[in-house]
Amino acid sequence: MAVPIRTAATALCASLAAALLTTAPAQAEQRDRTWALSVGAHAPRAQVALDDTTGELTLAVSRDGRTVIEPSPVGLVTEQADLSKDLRFLHRKNRTVEERYRTRSGKRLDRRVHMNETRLSFATAQGARLDLVVRASADGVAYRYVLPAGSGDVLGETSAFTFPADASAWLGTYRVDNEGQFSQYTAATAPTGEYSPQALFSTDGGYTLLAESDLTGAYSGARLAHTQGTGTYRVKLADDRVASDGPLTTPWRAMVTGDLATVTRSTFTDDLAPASQVRDTSWIKPGTVLWTWLAGGKEAGQSLAAQKAYVDYAAERHWPYEAVDAGWYYRPGEWDITDPDWQTNSWMPELVRYARAKGVGIIVWIHQRDLDTPEERAQWLPTLERWGVKGVKIDFMNSEAQPMLQWYDTILAQTAAHHLMVDFHGSTIPKGMQRTWPQVMTLEGVAGEEKRTNTAAHLTTLPFTRNVIGSMDFTPGAFQRVGLRPNSDAAEVGLTVAYESGLQMFAGTPESYEARPLARAYFDQVPAAWDDTRLLAGEPGKEAVLARRSGDRWFLGGVYAGAARTASVPLSLGPGRWLVETIRDGGDGLVQDRRVLRGGDTLSVDVVANGGFAALACPWRPGATTCYR
C-alpha cells in the first residue's frame, strides 16, 4: 500500500502546483498586460506592459534574457488629455516590414530591412485615444505615438529610458548645434543636466545607442534630461508646446542595440525613415572635397584668385569638389546680397566655369538667415543651380524647435528640386533624413576639427555615437593645426575612413599635404561612398578601428586614446591573402609598411600616444606590389 499512498500524494502535489501555475498568470493578467515583440533568437526583445491599476505603460528591452533597458515610462500629454496614465487596452495589430532600398552615401549603399511591428491601441475613460507603434529588428527596437485628429497640441512626453545604475554611459552635453563633446560616466553618476539624444550605454545585454528617426516639422526635436543618482533619462522636447491641428505621428524613439560591432554598422535609424522623396538621384554624387576655410579662412573666401588656386590643386589631385566657405558673397565696400546687382557682380559664376573645365565641382557656403524666407530661397536656389554650383553648405540653424524643423522640410524639398547637394552645419543630426532626402550628403552636428577642445577620447567615441546614425562632417585632415588637435598625423589620416561622410571635407592646406606625400597619396585613393562597413576593433573612449569597402578594396582607419602601444587588429576582411599597406607615425614623419596577410590574421601596428593609422588592403596576387590605383 506504500506505493499507492506516495502516488496519491504526488498527484495531489502536482494538482496543487498546476492550480498555482494557472492562478498566478490569471492574477497577473488582472493586474498587468504584456506584449512582446522580436524578430527571433539573439535579437533584441521589446516588452510593453500596461499596469491595470494605474493605467500606465512601460517598455523594456532585453537580449538573450539579459537587460538592455529596464521597464521605462511610455506616454505623452496633450492639451486635451494625459495619455500617460489611466489607459485601457483596446486591441493589437501586427505586421511585418520588409524593404530593400539603395542610398547614395552612408555605411553601405544597398540596404535590406526586416522588422516586426505591433500597434497597440489604448483609450482613456473619457475616450482620448493613443496608439503605440513598436518595431523590432535584429539591431534595434523603436516606438512612436499615433494620435487621432482633435487630440490638440502636445505639451510634452513622459517617455524615458531607464538603465541599470552602474551601466557605462557615453554622453555629450546638449547644445543647440549638437557639438557637445562626449565623456564617460555611469548611468547614475552623470551630472544633472541635459544631454544629446545620441547617448550610448553598455549593460549586460550589450550596447544601446539612443536615437530618433523620422523627425520633421510636424513635431519637435528631443534631448535627454537626467537627474544625478538615477539611471533614468527623460525625453525633453525643444518646444513647450508642439502645435498639431490634425492627426499626429511622432518621430521614432529608437534604441540601436547589440554588440558593439552591430551598433557601429547599424543603419536602423535610416531603416525606420520614410523612403526617398527624390526619384532621380543620378545627379547626387558623393566625393572628397578640398575645403578651404581652415586652409585660408575668410580671406580665401573673398578672393577669386585664391579659390582658383585651390581648384587647381583639387584638379591636380583628382579630388572631385572644392568648397568655398564664408565670405564669398559678403564683400564690404563692394557688394553683398542686399545689392540688386549682386548676381552680376559675383565672381562665383566665373569660378564655377573655371572649375568645371578642370573636372572640379563647386560647393558654396551660405548662412541660413539668407534662406529663411520664400523670397530669399526663390532668389538663391535657382541662381546657384543656373551657375552650375553642385551643392550648398548651409550654416547656423542652431535649433531643433518645430519652426526650424518646418524650415528643414521646405529647404530639403527645394534643394532636391534644384539639384543641389546639401551639407548642414550648426545643425540637427541626421535622424533618418539621408534616406528620405538623399541629396543630404553630410551634416555637422559634431564637435569637429574646428574645435580646439577635442580630446583623443572624444575622437574614439564618435564612431560609436554620432557617426552611427548618419554622415558626419568632422572635416579631418587639418595637419596644419599642430597644437590645436589632440592626435597624431597618422591618426588624422585614419579619420578620413573611421568617420563616414558623403562629402568628405579635407581640412588641410595644400602645403601641409605636400609636406606629407604619404597622406596626400592616401587621400587620392579615399572614396566617399562605401559598399560595406565593419568594426575590426573598438572600445568607446579608447580605440576605434573601422574597415570600409569600395569594390574589392578595404580602407582601414584606426584612432586611439592613451599611451603608445602596438595595436593588434583582427584582419576580418574575408578569406584569402591580402596585401595591406599601412601608414603610421614614424620618428621623422609618416612611414608606410607593406605586408601580405591572410584573412583572419592579426595586423600589428605601432601606434604613438593618442595616435592611429590608416591602411589600404586589396586581394593579393603574385607580383602585386600596391593597392593604389
Disulfide bonds with the S-S distance in Angstrom:
Cys618-Cys627 2.11
